[in-house]
Amino acid sequence: MTDRLEALVGSVPAIAPKSPPPLERWHPPLSGDIDIRIAADGSWYHEGGRIRREPLVALFASILRREDDGDYYLVTPVEKWRIQVELHPLVVTEINRRDDTLYARLNTGTEVAINADHALFLEPALGDVAAIHLPHGLSAVLTRAAWYRLVESGEERDGRLQVHSAGVWFPLQ
C-alpha cells in the first residue's frame, strides 16, 4: 500500500462492529484525488492493481458516498478523497426472501432490505438489469445470478413482471 492509502486507512475511526460510520456528520474539505477506481464488476483497484483484501474493500465501502456533484468520495472525519466509479460502486451477489421482504447481500458482506428506502430500479446501461438505491447516494447492481433469482421470484401484475418486497411492488421490465 502507498503512504496515502495507509494514511486514509489510519484516519478512519474505530467504529463498533456492524455499525455504519456517521458519514452524514463528516464534512472535511477535499483532500484531492486518490488513484482508486471501482470497475463495473465491483472490483476495486488502487494505482492499477486490484485490491484483493476483502476487509479493506469493506472498510472503504463503509466510508464511500456520492455527493450532489455526482462524484464519489472516501470520507473520514478529517479527509475527503475523490475516487473513480465506472458504473455502480457496489454489487448485489445474492437475493434472499425472509417473510415478505427481499434482502440483497452486497459484495462487501452487508445485507440490505429492499424497500421504499432501498428501492429497486432498472439499469439501462446493462440492458435493464436491476440495481438498488443505497444510503449516501450509492447504488448496487445485481450480478447475473442475483438477477435471475430475483426474476424467478417475480409475479405477473398489471401486465408486467414485478416483485414484492416490504409492502412495495417493483417492476422488472
Order of alpha helices (4+ residues) and beta strands (2+ residues): alpha-beta-beta-beta-alpha-beta-beta-beta-beta-beta-beta-beta-beta-beta-alpha-beta-beta-beta
